[in-house]
């Protein structure tokens, strides 16, 4: 059935539209579009566009979809990209997948940084997701306060937090103060995802060596997006206004 644009029936359409305006506004989008298409077929596209306060192009689009696919054509089409404009080459794909397998805690941005890739972190994330290498996120049932902005205001060594279970005199965190120990717990989370999930030390010496290596990488090479992509070695002299290097404290076994 074709669409004929005409001025006939405009007065009738105007009255019908004004009477049904409140009803149409309370219906869902698909029903609204169906009503608009039916009015366009009955009264013409241009009068319909005026009274629905939209463009002629929009009305024509929905009429055309309705004529081709009936009511199914009035649904929103998926905005998901069907193809990637810049496809990652096979060699780099394998490199990314192997890196992700070796370091399950590294996200797309970290992999891009470490491997010095020119591809976007979105493309890298899509690749590791398609490879089934995305770990389920631990649920945070209730976040009382976002500490990222708070941490940005803190200078290095402005406060200390330690977590040695048996060799320190400690006290209970006050009730409803979950952020009092947030920094050390956040660091624990990072270490678990980036270090302990990737490295499996064979003995005590291997544990200390790998821990020290990770510590050096963390302080000197691992950039922090929440701190303007700087690492601790860069943040230390700038915030304390000193030429002294960042202190290096080797890991120890607290049991000894």
N, C-alpha and C positions, 0 to 999 in steps of 0.2 A: 504494500500500500504506500503510495507516495505522499509527500507532504506538500500542501498548497498553502502558501502564505497569502492571507487575505485580510481585509479589514472588516468583513462581514462578521457579525456576532460579537464585536468588541464590547458593546455595552452589556450584553448578556454575560460575557466572560468576566468583565469587570465586577459585576454584581456577585457572580458566583465565587470569584476569587476572594472578594472582601468578606463574604459570608463564611467561607471555609478557611480563612487565613489562620485563625486561632487553632483550628483542628489540625491543619497541615503542620503547624509549628510544633505540635506535641507528638507527632508521629516520628518514626525512625527515618533515617536517611533514604533507605531503599524505597519506602512507601512514598516519601516526598518526591523522589525522582520519578516514580511511576505516575504520580498525579500530574507532575509537570509535563511528562511526555504525552499523556493522554490529553491534556489541555492544548499542547502544541499541535497534536494531530487534529484536534477539533476546531481550534480557533486560529491557528497559525503560529509560526515560530516567533516572529517579531512581537506581536502582542503578548505572547507568553513570556518572552524575555523581559519585556517592560514590567509586567505585573509581578513577576517572580524576582525582579530586581537583580537580574543576571545578564550575561551577554548572549547575543545570538549564537555565537560560536559554541558556548556551553550547551545551550538547548539543542543545537544540531547534533552535538556529540552524543548526548544521551538518547536522542531519537534514533540516531543511526545504530547505536548499540542495541537498543530495544528491538529495532526491526530485524537485526541479525541474530540476536541471541535471546530475545524475549526478556523475561524478568531477570534471568541470570546475567544479562549484560549490564544491569544497573548496579552491580556490586563493584566495589573499589578493586582495581587491579593491584597485584603485588608490586611493591617498589624494590624488591630484592634484585640486585644486579645478576643478570644471567651470564655475564662474562667479565673477566678481568682485563682491563686495558693493557696492563703491563704484567705479563706472565713470568713467573720465576722460572729460570732455566733448571733443567733436571739436576745438574751438578750441585747447584746451590740448594735445591730442594733437599737433596740427600744430606748436605752439610747441615742444614737447619734441623732436619729430623734427628740426625745423630746428636746434635748439640742439645736438642730438647730432651732426648732420651737420657743423655748423660747428666743433664741438669733439669730435672722435672720442675724445680721451683722457679726457673727462669721464664719470664713472660716474653712476649714478642718484642717489646721495647729493649729488654736486656739482651736478647739474642741479636737484635739488629746492631746494638752498640758494640757487643763483644766481637761479633764477626765482621764488623765494619761494612755492613751491607747498604746498598743504595735503595733497596726496596722499602716500601712503607711498612710500618708495623702492622697495619691493617691486613696487608697481603700475607705477612708472615703469620699473623694470628689465624687467618683463614686456612693456611697450609697446615699448621699444627692441629687445628681443630678437625680438618678433614682426615688427618692421619690418626684421629682418636687419641691424641696426647694431651687433651685438656683435663686437668685434675678438677674434681668437684670442689667448690669452695666451701670452707667451713662456715656454717651458719652463724651469724651474729644476731641473736634473738632480740637484743635490745642494745642500741648504741646510745649511751647517755650523753656523750659529748664528742665532737670531732676535734681531735687533738692536733691535727696537722697545722692549722693556723697558729695554735698556741706554741708548738715546737719551733715554728719559724722565728718567733720573737725571742727565743732563748739563746743566749750565747754559750759557746762551748765552755765546759767546766763551771758553768754557773750553778750547777747542782749535780750531785752524784747520786747514783742509784746502784745498789749492789744486790746480788741475789745468791749469797753463800749460805746454804741452809744451816750448817752446824757450827760454823766458826765465827759467827757474828751475833752480837746482841741485837735482837730485833723486836719489834712490837707489832701488834695487830693494826692493820689499816682501819681507820675509823669507818663506821657504818655509812653507807651511801657515799663513799669517796673512791670509786673504782679507778679514777685517773691518777691516784697517788703513785701507782707503780706502773703506769702505762708505758713509759719509755723502755724500761728494761724488758717488759713483756713483749713489746713490739719488736725489740731486737731479737728476743728468743724466737719469735715467729719467723723472722727473716732468716736466722741461722738454720732453723729446722728445714725450711723450704729450699734454701740455696746450698747448704752444706751437708747436713746429715742425710738428706734424701739422695744425695749424689755420691758422697764418699763413704766407703766402708773400710775403716782402718783395720789392719791385721793384728796390730799389737800396740802396746803403749807408746813406743817410739814413733810408730807410724801415725798414731793419733795426734801426738804433739806436733809432729812435722806438718801434717796436713792442716791442723788447726792454725798453726803459725802462718802457713802460706795463705790460707783463707783470710786471716786477719790483715795481712799485708795488702792483699788484693782489695779487701773491703775499705781500708783506710786510704789507699793510694790510687786505686783505679776504678772502683765502683762509684759511678756518679749517682747522685740522689736527685730525682726530679723535683722533690718538694723543697730542695735547697738550690734552685737555679742550676741544676745539673752539675753541681760541684761535689767533689769527694771530700772526706774529712781533712785530708792533707792540704787542700786548698782553702777550706773554711777556717782552719785553725789560725794561720797567721793573719788573715784578713779581719777576723772578728776580735782577736786579742791584740792586734797591732804589734806583732812581734816578728822577728826574723828567726826565732828558734824553730827547729823542726818539730814535727808532731812526735810526741813521746811514743816509743815502741816498747811495749811490755809483753814479753813472751808468755805464752799460756802456761799455767801450772795445774797440777793435779791437787785439788783441795783435800783429797783424802790423805795426802802425805804432809 
